[in-house]
Amino acid sequence: MNIAVLIDAENVLPAFAEQIFEHAASLGTVVRREIYGAAQSLNTWVEPVLKYAIHSNLTIRPTKYKNSSDIALVIGAMDMIGEADAMVIASSDSDFSSLAVRLRSAGTEVIGMGTEKANPLWKTACSSFVTLTAKPAAGKNQQPAKQPAKPVQPAPQPAKTAQSAQAQQPAAQPAKAPAPAPAAQPAQAQQPAKPQPKVAATHTERAAIIRACIAAQMEAAGDRLNSNVLFTALNNLPEYRVDQQRSKRKPMNYLLRQFGDMIRFEEDEEGMSWCLRASAQPAESPAKEGQPAEAKQAPDAPQAQGAPDEPSREVALLMEQGLDRNVAERIASVFSSSGSLRAAYNKLRAEFGATTGREYYLLVKDIAEKQ
């Protein structure tokens, strides 16, 4: 089995390198060794990188709180689908949970490796999880065994006569003066508290910073971004955390209310959530392998209307599946007025509800495939 090892240098210590590669080698042949991180983090990994011939992926943070390394690791893992049968992802960061789920759905086994404090969500998302435990270096933290103390034997004393005993009696000693109190030890210097990141004081300032972050993420993704990636970037932004918590709204409702003029959310056929620029048109769903793109389109608008009392061919096909004529006509109207399958899917969910709309969408696709 071909194994790829991906290490989050900003989340895993170099002391765990030996355990990571020993476990990976026990699973199969390690064909890729990759490590991701900023320069400061990679500097601590110089010795393991040279020892295990790890390919370093340096990431540059545009700002202090960007998660450039995490995104680079995700891109690298997605590029390796089909090249590796299993991926060892060394990190305790729960942000990789969505990546693990996606890799597993593509048939790639995911072995997570992190500390005991790793988030349970990350552990559950992996196919298996290994807890990292660093081995102490030889000779360190080892105290030498203590030798038992030998009792001191008193020297034999010569027998004393009565006179010598009196002669040896010491004269009365004067009372000892009380020992001076020990000088007060100076208090240990307190460690200065770590400076907290400054957060904009007003809602207007915070909103401007959040808006700039969203715009940068959307531009980098070509106006269509996975919702999980967007929320990961925003959660690393102090202004977003403060403003969203003060709004007392759920994250998606907060974004739509505050920034609905620039973004919108939609869900694809597989239930994956996406964030789009408000002015962008939804992308056309790609045709499945072995299916002509045009052959799988939903029924078009009625080409030729019959008599007023006669339903169109598309409506008749839906009525044959047991649907009421009024419902069938509404469904046909949605597909005829939509520019793409994804747009029709979202309109059906909006008009009939999430569950019922999805069922109608799948029913129409099934009818189209049989024609």
C-alpha positions in Angstrom: 0.0 0.0 0.0 1.4 3.4 -1.0 1.5 5.9 1.9 1.7 9.7 1.9 2.8 11.5 5.0 1.7 15.1 5.5 2.9 17.1 8.6 1.5 20.3 10.0 4.7 21.9 11.3 2.8 24.6 13.1 0.9 22.0 15.1 3.3 19.1 15.7 6.6 19.0 17.5 9.8 17.6 15.9 10.1 15.2 18.8 7.3 13.1 17.2 9.0 12.6 13.8 10.4 9.2 14.7 7.0 7.8 15.8 5.3 9.3 12.7 7.6 7.7 10.2 7.9 4.4 12.0 4.1 4.0 12.0 3.8 5.1 8.4 6.5 2.5 7.4 4.6 -0.2 9.2 1.5 0.4 7.0 3.2 0.2 3.6 5.6 2.0 1.3 6.0 5.7 2.0 5.9 7.4 -1.4 5.5 11.1 -0.3 6.9 13.0 2.6 5.6 16.5 2.9 5.7 19.1 5.7 3.9 22.5 5.6 4.6 25.6 7.7 5.9 29.1 7.9 9.7 29.8 8.2 9.7 30.0 12.0 8.0 26.6 12.3 10.1 24.9 9.7 13.3 26.0 11.3 12.5 23.8 14.3 12.1 20.8 11.9 15.5 21.1 10.2 17.0 17.9 11.8 14.0 15.6 11.0 13.7 17.1 7.5 17.3 16.1 6.7 17.1 12.7 8.5 13.9 11.5 6.8 14.3 13.5 3.5 11.0 15.4 3.9 10.0 17.8 1.2 9.4 21.3 2.8 6.5 23.5 1.7 7.1 27.0 2.9 4.0 29.2 3.3 4.0 33.0 3.6 1.4 34.5 5.8 -0.1 37.7 4.4 -1.2 38.7 7.9 -0.5 37.4 11.4 -3.6 35.3 11.7 -3.9 33.7 8.2 -4.0 29.9 8.0 -1.9 29.6 4.9 -0.2 26.4 6.0 -3.5 24.6 6.6 -4.8 25.5 3.2 -1.6 24.5 1.5 -1.8 21.1 3.3 -5.4 20.6 2.1 -4.4 21.5 -1.5 -1.5 19.0 -1.3 -3.7 16.2 0.0 -6.3 16.8 -2.7 -3.6 16.6 -5.4 -2.5 13.2 -4.0 -5.8 11.5 -4.4 -5.2 8.5 -6.6 -1.5 8.6 -6.0 -1.6 7.3 -2.4 -3.8 4.6 -1.0 -3.6 6.1 2.5 -2.6 9.4 3.9 -1.0 10.0 7.3 -1.9 13.5 8.5 0.1 14.6 11.5 -1.8 17.3 13.3 -4.1 17.9 16.2 -6.0 20.6 14.4 -9.8 19.9 14.1 -9.9 22.1 11.0 -8.8 19.1 8.9 -11.9 17.2 9.8 -13.7 18.2 6.5 -10.5 17.2 4.6 -10.6 13.7 6.2 -14.2 13.2 5.3 -13.6 14.3 1.7 -10.6 12.0 1.3 -12.5 9.0 2.7 -15.3 9.6 0.3 -12.8 9.4 -2.5 -11.6 6.0 -1.3 -8.4 7.2 0.5 -7.8 5.9 4.0 -6.9 8.7 6.5 -4.7 8.0 9.5 -4.6 10.9 11.9 -1.7 11.4 14.3 -2.0 13.9 17.1 -1.7 14.5 20.8 -4.1 13.4 23.5 -5.6 16.9 23.5 -6.7 16.6 19.8 -10.4 17.5 19.2 -12.7 14.4 19.2 -14.2 15.7 15.9 -10.8 15.3 14.2 -10.3 11.8 15.7 -13.8 10.7 14.5 -13.3 12.0 11.0 -10.2 9.9 10.4 -10.3 6.2 9.4 -8.0 5.6 12.5 -6.2 7.8 14.9 -2.8 7.4 16.6 -1.8 9.3 19.7 1.7 10.8 19.5 4.0 10.2 22.5 7.6 11.6 22.3 10.3 9.2 23.6 12.7 10.7 26.2 16.3 11.0 25.0 18.7 8.5 26.5 20.4 9.6 29.7 18.0 12.4 30.4 15.6 12.5 33.3 17.4 9.5 34.9 18.4 10.0 38.6 21.3 7.9 39.9 20.3 5.3 42.5 20.9 6.6 46.1 23.3 4.6 48.3 21.9 3.8 51.8 23.6 5.8 54.4 25.9 3.8 56.8 25.2 4.3 60.5 28.1 6.0 62.3 29.4 3.9 65.2 30.3 6.1 68.2 34.0 5.8 69.4 34.5 4.0 72.7 34.9 6.4 75.7 37.3 5.6 78.6 35.8 5.0 82.0 35.5 8.2 84.0 36.2 8.6 87.7 34.1 10.7 90.0 36.8 13.5 90.2 37.4 13.6 86.5 33.7 13.7 85.9 33.4 16.8 88.1 36.4 18.4 86.5 34.9 17.9 83.1 31.6 19.5 84.0 31.3 22.6 81.8 30.7 25.9 83.5 27.2 27.4 83.2 26.8 28.8 79.8 25.2 32.2 79.3 21.8 32.2 77.6 22.2 32.3 73.8 20.9 35.3 72.1 18.0 34.6 69.7 19.1 34.0 66.1 18.4 36.9 63.8 15.4 36.4 61.5 16.4 35.6 58.0 16.4 38.5 55.6 13.3 38.6 53.4 13.9 37.1 50.0 13.0 39.4 47.1 9.8 38.3 45.4 10.3 36.6 42.1 9.9 38.7 39.1 6.5 38.0 37.6 6.4 37.0 34.0 4.8 39.7 31.9 1.4 38.6 30.4 1.4 37.8 26.8 0.1 40.7 24.7 -3.5 40.1 23.5 -4.2 40.8 19.9 -5.8 44.2 19.4 -9.4 44.1 18.1 -11.1 47.0 16.4 -13.3 48.9 19.0 -16.3 49.7 16.8 -18.6 47.5 14.8 -17.9 49.6 11.7 -14.2 49.0 11.9 -14.6 45.3 12.6 -17.0 44.9 9.7 -14.6 46.6 7.3 -11.8 44.1 8.3 -14.2 41.1 8.0 -15.3 42.4 4.6 -11.7 42.6 3.4 -11.0 39.1 4.6 -14.1 37.7 2.7 -13.2 39.6 -0.4 -9.6 38.2 -0.3 -10.8 34.6 0.2 -13.4 34.9 -2.6 -10.9 36.4 -5.1 -8.4 33.6 -4.3 -11.0 31.0 -5.0 -12.4 32.5 -8.1 -15.7 33.7 -6.6 -16.8 30.2 -5.5 -15.5 28.9 -2.2 -16.2 25.9 0.0 -18.1 27.3 3.1 -15.9 25.3 5.5 -12.8 27.0 4.1 -14.4 30.5 4.5 -15.4 29.8 8.1 -12.0 28.5 8.9 -10.4 31.7 7.7 -12.9 33.9 9.5 -12.5 32.0 12.8 -8.8 32.9 12.8 -9.9 36.6 12.7 -10.4 38.2 16.2 -12.7 40.9 14.7 -15.0 38.2 13.3 -15.2 36.2 16.6 -16.0 39.3 18.6 -18.6 40.7 16.1 -20.3 37.4 15.5 -20.6 36.6 19.2 -22.0 40.1 20.0 -24.6 39.7 17.2 -26.0 36.6 19.0 -26.7 35.0 15.6 -25.6 31.8 14.0 -22.5 32.3 11.8 -24.3 31.9 8.4 -27.2 34.1 9.4 -24.8 36.7 10.7 -22.8 36.7 7.4 -26.0 36.9 5.3 -27.4 39.8 7.4 -24.1 41.8 7.5 -22.5 41.0 4.2 -25.4 39.7 2.0 -24.6 42.4 -0.5 -21.4 40.6 -1.4 -21.9 36.9 -0.8 -24.6 34.2 -0.9 -24.7 30.5 0.1 -26.0 27.5 -1.9 -25.9 23.8 -1.5 -25.1 21.4 -4.3 -26.6 18.0 -5.2 -24.3 16.2 -2.8 -25.2 18.4 0.2 -21.9 20.4 0.1 -22.3 24.0 1.1 -20.6 26.7 -1.1 -20.2 30.5 -0.8 -20.5 32.5 -4.0 -20.1 36.2 -4.8 -23.5 37.8 -4.8 -23.2 38.8 -8.4 -21.7 35.5 -9.6 -23.9 33.0 -11.6 -24.0 29.4 -10.3 -21.7 27.1 -12.1 -23.1 24.3 -14.3 -23.0 20.9 -12.8 -20.4 18.7 -14.6 -21.8 15.7 -16.5 -21.1 12.3 -14.9 -18.6 10.0 -16.6 -20.2 8.1 -19.5 -23.1 10.5 -19.8 -23.4 13.1 -22.6 -23.8 16.6 -21.1 -26.9 17.3 -23.1 -28.6 13.9 -22.7 -28.9 14.4 -18.9 -30.5 17.8 -18.9 -33.9 18.1 -17.2 -36.9 18.4 -19.5 -37.0 21.8 -21.2 -40.0 24.1 -21.2 -42.9 22.7 -23.2 -42.1 22.9 -26.9 -45.6 22.7 -28.1 -48.6 23.3 -26.0 -51.6 21.1 -26.7 -55.2 22.1 -26.0 -55.8 24.2 -22.8 -57.0 21.1 -21.0 -54.1 18.9 -22.2 -50.9 18.8 -20.1 -47.5 19.2 -21.8 -45.4 16.2 -22.4 -43.1 17.1 -19.5 -46.1 17.6 -17.1 -47.7 14.4 -18.3 -44.5 12.4 -17.5 -44.5 13.9 -14.0 -48.2 13.1 -13.5 -47.4 9.5 -14.5 -45.3 9.3 -11.3 -48.3 10.1 -9.2 -47.9 13.9 -8.9 -50.8 16.3 -8.9 -51.1 18.3 -12.1 -50.6 21.6 -10.3 -47.4 20.3 -8.6 -46.1 18.9 -11.9 -46.7 22.2 -13.7 -44.8 24.1 -11.0 -41.9 21.7 -11.2 -41.8 22.0 -15.0 -41.9 25.8 -14.7 -38.9 25.8 -12.4 -36.8 23.8 -14.8 -37.8 25.8 -17.8 -37.0 29.1 -16.1 -33.6 28.0 -14.7 -30.4 28.4 -16.5 -28.7 25.4 -15.0 -29.4 22.2 -13.0 -27.9 23.7 -9.9 -30.2 26.8 -10.1 -33.2 24.5 -10.6 -32.2 22.4 -7.6 -32.0 25.5 -5.3 -35.3 26.9 -6.6 -37.1 23.6 -5.9 -35.7 23.5 -2.4 -36.8 27.1 -1.9 -40.4 26.5 -3.2 -41.1 23.0 -1.8 -38.8 22.7 1.2 -35.3 21.2 1.4 -36.4 17.5 1.6 -39.3 17.6 -0.8 -37.5 19.8 -3.3 -34.6 17.4 -3.4 -36.9 14.5 -4.1 -38.6 16.3 -7.0 -35.2 17.2 -8.4 -34.1 13.5 -8.3 -37.4 12.4 -9.8 -37.0 14.8 -12.8 -33.4 13.6 -13.4 -34.5 10.0 -13.3 -37.2 10.7 -15.9 -34.7 12.5 -18.1 -32.3 9.7 -18.0 -34.9 7.2 -19.1 -35.9 9.2 -22.1 
